Amino acid sequence: MTSHSNSPQHTREHHATDQGMPGTELVVEVGNIAHGGHFVARHEGRVIFVRHAIPGEKVRIRLTDSGDSSRFWRADVVEVLEASPGRVPHFWKQADSLGSWSRGSAPVGGAELGHISLERQRALKAEVLAEQLKRLAGLDLTTEVEAVGENHDAGLGWRTRASFAVTPKGRLGMHAHRSDAVLPIKEMPLALAGLNAMMLWELDLSGIARVEVAVPANGSRPLILLAPEESTSPKRLHSILSQLPHEVSVASFDPGKGEVLQLRGRTWVQETAAGHQYRVTGEGFWQIHKDAPETLVGAVTGYLSEGGYLEPGAAVADLYAGAGLFTAPLADAVGVTGSVLSVEGAPGTSRDARKNLHGQSHVEIVQGRVERVLHQRARSFDSLVLDPPRAGAGKAVVKQLMATGPRAIAYVSCDPASFARDLGYFQQGGWRLESLRAFDLYPHTHHMETVGLIVPAG
């Protein structure tokens, strides 16, 4: 058995007087993975959700969220007493729980599975997906979580977008898990090389509350978004602007209002996928993994085309359409004799879709809530593409979708729980899951992406 002795020197073993207090350390056996990147352990009948563990390990944990009245506790691993064969050295110093706690602080979030081999990560994600499908949709189904892109990159260098906080001292940082604490960082190994080359962690960002960075995978001009604090003066903002690389576009933005103000260059980035160019403004949604757009478009159009649901002259809809990632290839497939309805709720992103699909007379871009648009435009479709936010579509929208009478729905999801819940609603309405693929579009995190083909059971 392997032991990793990176525990703080002054550990605090539990006693009857301090049991359950945050900071208490316990020794536990680690059970199965749970949705959300946690692993289930038990101590004297209490469930503890442990991060940075692997099933089958014996570990020392530090309670981070606990109390006698809590239904369950949360904890981080601080020492591995009996290691899993799937454990590997963490690639990122600031996200490594063992090393971080030995230095006296929590790890940053964002790479919570970085201590696990990629092969084991994907197997664990497949377990989570199977468990959610069983629990929420009553399905016994095991689906492989597929690797995406190059397999020799160790799961690094894939993020085209990253969000950062700023420390009280004005340094680029990230939050610890479920914490307001902002920890300084010196690298972002999951991001494209272009993001790391900006060296934003070397700058004085005092006066900025949040930083968003977009580095398109096609090599086009990056964009940095700065969210100033209310007290930040224009002079201070200009001083920060002067520190940023000249070849990068810079804009300020208000997360609450969704407003983007040009400071230098442009307020948008140019993305490429499936033979199309896409303009994405400000914080507008775009798939994070550099290979995600091509992968997901291929999966969606593959399902619909192979089933005969996406042909010239067909009527299709792209719901929660964003800037039009799926809308453009759908328009190609149905041709000018067909029609595509593209629905997106965010005004800015919907404007991007209009620009991206300009000149496509058989495409209708509508900005509004999906449920409202479907209610106002009672019509039938041959097939639908559904790519809702993490919370899923919900029972009311699923009912509306079935009422439009499509022969098939391609459902793209970034959350196995909301996907399984919505699938349960489809099944209650007489539909079934025809096919399912899962993709590891977020290596070293607990996230995954699924594409399901859902059809009427008859």
Summary of the structure (lengths in Angstrom):
residues: 458
radius of gyration: 23.5
end to end distance: 54.2
largest distance: 74.7
contacts: 1561
relative contact order: 0.10
helix: 24%
strand: 32%
